[in-house]
Amino acid sequence: MTSFPTSIGTSDASTIRLLGQDLAADLMGRVGFGELAFWLVAQRRPTPSEVRVFEAVLVALADHGFTPTAIAARLTYLSAPESLQGALAAGLLGGGSRFLGVTEDCGRFLADTLAAVDGPLPIDDAGFDDLARDAVTAARSARRLVPGLGHPVHKTEDPRTPVLIRIAEEEKLRGPHLRLFEAIGRVHPEVLGRTLPLNGAGVCGAALADLGLPVDLLRGFALLARAAGLLGHLAEERRTPIGMDVYLTVDRNATYTTPDPS
């Protein structure tokens, strides 16, 4: 039988090798899914501390709420020819464009800010506050949003943020990305003139970046977590269908306007 080796693994007539391990004998029942996902991306086995922080991120990002992502999944489940596949695709693609982008955007903002530092990184809160103040000021001057700030529901504090920071601290993985993110939370009111909460998607981006995971893949981890929420919504739709009620409510309350020709 032809073998198709990759850097991750390969299959032949009798075995599946993954990450240098026998999938059936060495991994199944011994390695959790979060650990496996980390291992596949980083090409190294994570420590127990890294697994705890990483899986805390996945749980935090499974917060799907009653968002347009869930609505899109429910309605597609009702109407698409291959409803389950279509619903998952609609939910993942819809979430990937806006809701899940904050994780990547925040991680990239923090990473770019740290990479631009000329010399050693700050060692105390005052130094991170100065760095955060400069970054937020520059973003405001460029009329760009600072990712990770604000939440439509958790107006004062996102309950996930302090918990994830605490877990990272306990595991000695509260690195420069998280510290800079916390500093943005402290200094942004004086620059922006209003106080916004540090949201859960943003803190997840900071934590993932501190784990050394590629910034370009942070949206993918958010998609991985969101899939659990989407499956839950689809199972709920099978038990208690409300997709059509949601559609009728939204449609009847919509205000249709003529596009501006200019």
Secondary structure, DSSP 8 states (H G I E B T S, - for coil): ------SSEEE-SS-EEETTEEIIIIITTTS-HHHHHHHHHHSS---HHHHHHHHHHHHHHT--TT-HHHHHHHHHHHHSTTHHHHHHHHHHHHHHHTTTHHHHHHHHHHHHHHHT-SSS---SHHHHHHHHHHHHHHHHHTT---TTB--SS-SS--THHHHHHHHHHHTT---HHHHHHHHHHHHHHHHHSS---B-HHHHHHHHHHHTT--GGGHHHHHHHHHHHHHHHHHHHHHHS--HHHHHHHHHHH---------
